[in-house]
Amino acid sequence: MTDQERQLVDAIAEMREDDALPMAKKLLADGAEPMRVLELCRNAMDIVGGRFEKGEYFLPELVLAGEMLEQIGAIVKPLLTGKEGAATKKHGKVLIGTVKGDLHDIGKNIVTFMLDINGFEVLDIGIDQADAKFIDAIKNFQPQVVALSGFLTLAFDSMKNTVDSINKAGLRDKVKIMIGGGQVDEKVREYTGADAFGLNAMAAVNLCRTWTGVAA
C-alpha cells in the first residue's frame, strides 16, 4: 500500500470526512484503478468495524463512515460502468439484507453496489431484518440468490435462524443463499446452512454469476 493509499484509509477510519473525498479524487486523478479505491474503502471499513466491536466507535461513527463510502462510490461508479464487465442487461435477481440484531450496512452496501454495476437486479431490504422480512421479500421479489450480511459474531445465529426459516417456509430449494461480513468462514457457512460465503464484494459477484449462469 502506497503512502497516498494509506492516507485515504486513515482518513476514512479516523472520520476525517473533509479529507477522505479529496484524497479519493486525487488517487483517481493520479491513475488509480477505481476497483483499487473501493478496496481501500473496504480496508478502512474493516478498521471502523473493528473499533465498533471494541466499543471505541458507536453508531454515529458507522453512519458517518457509510456516508463517506457513498460519496466516494458516487465518484467511482461512473468510472466502472463504462468498463467491460459492467452491464445494463440484468442477469438475475439478488435479495440482500443485514440479519436481525446487526446494524452494519457498510459491507452490504459495497456488495449491493458491485452487484448493480455487474448487471444484477438487487433488492436491499436494509439492516436488522427478521426472518419474516426475508421470507416475504423472497415471495414477492422472487430472487435466484439471497445474500445474508452480518458483521457481529451474534449475527451467525441470526443467519442460521433465517436459513432455517426459509427452509420451513418451503422456499429453500428456490434460492441459493450466500453469507458475508466480519469473520464469516467455511465453519460459519456450515453452521448456518448457507450454500457459500463471500470474503469480499467481488467474491459475491462471482458466486451470483456462477449461480445464474452468467459468464465471468
C-alpha positions, -999 to 999 in steps of 0.1 A, spaced: 0 0 0 14 34 -10 16 64 13 -12 80 -7 -34 49 -3 -27 46 34 -37 83 39 -71 76 23 -77 45 46 -66 65 76 -89 95 67 -119 72 65 -110 52 96 -104 83 116 -137 100 105 -119 128 86 -148 134 62 -133 167 48 -101 148 38 -114 115 25 -133 127 -6 -105 149 -20 -80 121 -13 -101 96 -33 -104 121 -61 -67 127 -62 -60 89 -63 -83 85 -93 -68 116 -110 -33 101 -105 -43 69 -123 -55 46 -95 -79 19 -107 -115 25 -95 -116 -10 -80 -85 -3 -60 -101 28 -45 -131 6 -35 -108 -20 -20 -91 8 1 -126 19 13 -133 -17 24 -100 -19 42 -110 13 61 -144 -1 69 -128 -32 84 -109 -9 108 -141 10 116 -160 -22 122 -132 -35 145 -133 -3 165 -171 -6 168 -168 -41 181 -142 -30 207 -166 -2 219 -142 25 206 -167 37 179 -205 38 181 -235 41 157 -228 77 147 -193 67 135 -208 39 115 -232 63 99 -205 88 90 -183 61 76 -212 49 54 -218 85 42 -181 88 32 -184 55 13 -215 67 -5 -197 99 -16 -167 80 -29 -189 54 -45 -208 81 -64 -175 92 -80 -162 56 -86 -194 41 -101 -195 61 -134 -158 51 -140 -168 14 -135 -200 14 -155 -181 24 -187 -158 -6 -184 -160 -40 -198 -179 -63 -174 -204 -36 -164 -238 -44 -178 -271 -28 -185 -290 -60 -190 -300 -76 -158 -286 -111 -153 -308 -121 -123 -323 -110 -90 -304 -109 -57 -321 -102 -24 -298 -88 3 -301 -76 38 -284 -75 72 -298 -101 96 -317 -95 129 -296 -79 157 -269 -64 134 -269 -27 123 -239 -29 100 -246 -19 64 -213 -8 50 -202 -42 36 -238 -49 24 -237 -16 6 -205 -24 -12 -218 -58 -23 -251 -42 -35 -231 -16 -54 -209 -42 -71 -238 -64 -80 -256 -35 -95 -228 -24 -118 -222 -60 -128 -257 -64 -141 -278 -78 -113 -312 -65 -101 -307 -61 -64 -333 -56 -36 -317 -43 -4 -341 -47 25 -318 -29 49 -304 -37 84 -317 -56 114 -341 -77 94 -361 -105 109 -366 -139 92 -402 -130 82 -389 -100 63 -366 -121 42 -394 -147 36 -419 -120 25 -392 -105 2 -384 -139 -14 -421 -145 -21 -426 -110 -36 -393 -104 -54 -386 -140 -64 -348 -138 -64 -324 -165 -75 -299 -155 -48 -304 -144 -11 -274 -127 5 -273 -125 43 -250 -99 57 -237 -95 93 -206 -82 109 -210 -91 146 -205 -127 157 -240 -127 172 -252 -124 136 -242 -160 130 -272 -173 150 -295 -149 131 -282 -162 98 -288 -198 108 -323 -189 120 -330 -171 88 -319 -200 67 -339 -224 88 -370 -202 84 -365 -201 46 -364 -239 47 -395 -242 68 -414 -218 45 -407 -243 16 -385 -218 -2 -350 -232 3 -349 -251 -30 -359 -220 -49 -329 -199 -39 -291 -200 -34 -280 -185 -1 -247 -167 5 -234 -151 37 -208 -125 42 -193 -100 66 -169 -98 95 -155 -132 104 -175 -154 82 -157 -185 70 -164 -221 60 -172 -232 95 -198 -204 99 -212 -213 65 -216 -249 76 -232 -238 108 -258 -215 91 -267 -239 63 -259 -214 36 -246 -225 2 -215 -204 2 -197 -174 18 -180 -145 2 -149 -129 16 -154 -97 -4 -178 -80 -28 -162 -95 -60 -165 -130 -45 -202 -123 -40 -205 -111 -76 -187 -142 -89 -210 -165 -68 -240 -148 -83 -226 -152 -118 -220 -189 -112 -254 -195 -98 -273 -176 -125 -252 -190 -154 -235 -157 -163 -201 -160 -179 -174 -142 -159 
